[in-house]
Amino acid sequence: MIHPRLTLALTIMEALAIFAYAISGLIEARTRRLDAVGTFLVAMATAFGGGTMRDILLERRPFYWVEHQGYMLAIFALALFAPTVLKATSRVLSNRVLLVADAIGLGLFSISGTSLALDAQMPRFTAVMLGVITGVFGGVIRDVLCNEVPLILRDSRPYATCAFVGCWVYVGLDYVAFDTVYSVMAAAGFILLARLVTFRLDVRLPH
């Protein structure tokens, strides 16, 4: 059973990750000039895609977005006002915000997915891969809906790699019985910083 403190930490992480990915979806939808319906669909798919895939693979029911209707209502409201809020934002700033929001979602979702997989008694490597899937799948759906080659396939800068390493950091901390809440925060922070630093330094994986 998950420790109550870890449950609280995961709940907070899920909320932050959902809104971070929802914002990245809103920005991408805005650059594609989608209407409110399209914006909502892209934002919702980005926010819940990874978590839904995680729940399917772990056979968790009900799905997170079904159980927490408030998040869907919040994203619906954001989608309605997104054109007005984002209209004055320059493309350069949008790209920066998209990068940061995507990195936050990647870190938070990846570690929450790994933690839930470990709690479900999955083997460590499987738990790490489930964490990576949870972290990247929402962005993949976002890009596909916006008629883009998914970022994970077109950008040679470390993306899934950051999530993969960060999930192993969490698994290692969990193995040595480090405080679970601090383990979650440290590993998610590692993924966030690794993604931003490697992007800033233009680190690229070999082809």
Summary of the structure (lengths in Angstrom):
residues: 207
radius of gyration: 16.4
end to end distance: 42.5
largest distance: 49.6
contacts: 719
relative contact order: 0.15
helix: 79%
strand: 0%
